[in-house]
């Protein structure tokens, strides 16, 4: 089957229409939320069987909600309270009472009660978002990798479980892909995060390369900054290679949860071509061929 034919088949199997004007009528609230705010994961979820898609959308919508707490809540104390509010609602979903009337919570509760999802993954996701409430940069690359594991890999673990995949090889791949995807995404959003007071480059790497934070704030792609970005990118690439090393042992059903590897790989390639300059104008636009790249990967059963 050709790639265009495969994309056509996926579109025919999904309730998502081609025209945005019709989406409000056919998408569930969580699917619409993910489509609007998390383009990458929305596109990867479309390659899951229709019976599992809503579970993925519920997980990704939950992830979006906790990831935006810093931006959506102005008071620092209220940000912590908001994260605990999400924790309480996850705990309630594992109980037997009625779900709070909230589109994401209702959808998430349905998934949790239908699928045996590991609760500690939700706790890790929420705990990790507390780091977003601080202004201090990560001290070391290892600290940044731990943050990526907790905010991204943990979500992949839940997605794998929602797809019915629990093989150790798939989880190991999810560990590496989650870190790679998060690191690539942080580099892509480096300037925006700095402007919001959320540093990305670890202190040890910035110091070793002589990075001037003013260069980042003023969008100056200095040699020092490019070297630092290159170090973080190399780590992300190493995680991608580690994930692909055991590709033959991973069931096909895991693929929709692991397709973010394709997005991360493309982001790193574009950054490489830009000489590791995160402010290169060519990086400002999303990859217009991303859905085709995902389709090609799905067709070949690769990530």
N, C-alpha and C positions, 0 to 999 in steps of 0.2 A: 504494500500500500504506500502511496506517495505521501509526503508530509501534508500537502494541501488536502488530500483525501482524509487523512487522519484528523486534521483540525476540523473539517466539516463534520466528521462522525462525532467528535466530542461535542461540538456545538449542537448537533441534533439531539444528543442525549441529555443535555443540560437545560434547565429552565431559563437560563440566562439569555436574553435576546441580544441581537447585534446592536440595536438602537437603544441609546441611553434613555430616551423618552419612555420606552416601554418597561424599563427595569423596575420601576416602582410598583407596577402591577404584578410582576411575576417573581420578584425576589423576596425572600423572607427578610424581616428586619435585620437579622444578624448578617445575612449575605450582603444586603445593601450597604450595611455599615462597613464591612470588610472591603467591598468593592470600592467604596468611596475613599477609604483611608489607608488601606494596605494592599496596594496593587499587586505586589509580588505574591503574597500568600493567596490572594483571591485567584490569581491565574493558576497557581499550582494546585489549588483545591479542585479546579475544574477537571483535572485528570483523575480524580478519585471516582470510584463507582457512585452512581447517583444515590444509593442507599446510605453512603457514608459522608456525603458532601455537607449536609447540614451540621453534622457533628463537628467537622473541621471548621465551618464558619462560626459556630458557637465558641470554639476554643480560640480562634483568631480574633473574634470580637472581644472576648474577655481580655485577651492579651493587649489589644489596642486600648481598652478602657484603663487598665492599670498602668500602661506605659505613658499615658497622657495626664496622669494625676498632677505632675508638677506644673504643666501648662494650664490645666483647667481649674486648679484651685489656687487661690492667691496667698492664703495664709499658711505658713510653714506647719503650724500645729494641725490645721485642718487637713493638710495633705496626709499626715500620718493617720489621722482619724479616717480619712477616705480609704486608705489602703486596708485598714482594719475592718472597715465596713465590707469591703470585698471579701476579706478572709471569713468574716462571719457568715456571709451569704454562701460561700463555698461550703463551709461547715454545715449550714442548714440544708444544702443540697444533698449531703450525705446522710441526712436524717430523713424523717418521714413526713414532716409538716409541709404546708403549702409554700410554694415559692413566692418571693416578693414580686409584686407586679412591676417588672422591669424587663424589657425585651431580651437583654443579654442574659440576665439572671434566669429568666424562665427557660430560655433555650439551653443554657448551660446545665440547669437542673435536670432537664429532660435527658440530656446526654449522660450525665453522671449516674442517673438512676437506671439508664438503659445499658450502659457500657461500664465494665469494671475498670475505671480509671484510677490510677495511683494518686491518692490525695497529697502525698508529700511533694509531688511535682508542682501542685498549685501553691503550696506554701513556699517553695523555693522561688517561684515566679514573683510572688508578692514580696517576700523578704528582699529579693534582689532589687526590686524597684525602690526600696528605701535608699539605695545608693544614689539614685537619681535626685533625691531631695537634698543631697550635699553638694557643695561647690568645689570640694577638693578633688584634684585629678588623681587617677590611680597611681599608686607609688611605683609599681613595677608592671612589667608585661604580664607576669603571672597573675597579678591581681586583675588586670583587664581581661585575661582569658577566663578567670573564674566568673567574672561578671557576665561575660558572653555565654558561658556554659549555663549559668543560672537563668538568664533572661531569654536565651534562644534555644539551647539544647533541650532544656526542660520542656519547652513547648513542643519540640519535635517528638520527645518521648510520649507526650500525651497524644499527639497526632498519630503516632504509630499504634498506640493502644486503641485509639478510635477506629483505626483501619483493621484491627484484629491481628496486628503483628507484634510479637513479643520475642522474636529470635534475638539472641545476644549480638549476632553480627549486625543486625539492623540498628540496634540500640547503639552499638559502638560507632557505626557510621553516623548516626544522628548526633552523637557527642561531637564528633569532629566537624560535621557540616554546620551544626548550630554555632559553634565558635567561629568558623570561617565566615558564615553569613553575617553574624553580628559584627565582627571586626571590619568586614568590607563595608557594611552599612554605616558604621561609625566614621570610617574614613570619608565616605561619601557625604556625610552630614557634618563634617568637621567644623566648617566655618559657622554653620547655623548653631551648632551646639556651643561653640565658644562664645558666640554673641549672646547666648542665653545663660552664660556662666557655667557651662558644663564641659570642662576640658576632656579631651580624648587621649592625647598623647601621654603615655606614662612619664612620670617625673624622671625616672632613670634614663629613659631613651631621649627625652628632651635635653637633659643635662649633658649626656654623652655627645650629642650632636650640636650642642650650642644653640638650641631653638629659642628664638625670641618670641614670646607670646604676642607681642605687638604685631609681629608679622602675620600671625593668624587673624587677629582682630581686624587688621587693615588689608587682609586678603593679598598679602605679599608672599609669593611662592619662592622663598629663599632656598638656597642649597641645603642649609641645615634642616629646614622643614621637610624638604623632599627626601633627605636621607632618613629622617625619623619616620616619615610615612612609609618609606620603602621597607623599613624594619618590621613595622606592624603588618604590612601587606605580605611580606615573606612568611610571617607566622601563619597568616590566614591561608596562604597557598599550601603550606606544609600540612595543615589540617585537611584541606581538600584532597591532597594526595594520599593522606592516611586513610581517609574515608573510602576512596576509590580502590584501595589495595585489596579490600575484601568484598568487592562488588559481586563476585560470582556466588557468594554465600548468602546473598540477601534476596528474599522473595520479592516477586514482582509487586505484590500487594503493598509493599512498603514505599514504592516509588513516589506517590504524591507527597508524602511527608518529607522526602529527601530531595525533591526537585529544587529547593532553595540553593542547592549546590550550584546549579546552572546559573542562577542569578549572581551568586557570589563570584563565580569564575569569570563571568562577563564583566562585572564591576572591576575586578582586579586587572583584567586585561586592558580595559579602557584606561585605568589609572596608570598602568605601565606605559602605555603608548603616550600618555601625557607627561612622561618623565617623572612620575610620582608627585606631580604638582596638583594638589587637591582643588586649586582654584582655576584650573584650565577651563576656559569657556565651553569646551566640548563635553565636559562632564556635567554641565548644568541641566541637560535634557535627558529624560529617561530613554532607555533603549527601545527604539520603535519596533524592533524585531523580537522583543522578548518572548511574546506568546509563540512565535514560530520556533524559537530556540527551545522552548519548553516542549513543544510538540515533537520536535525532532528527537529530543532526549527521551521522551516517553515512547515514541515509536520504536526506538532502538533499545528500550529498556535500560537506559543508562542515566547516570546523574553526574 
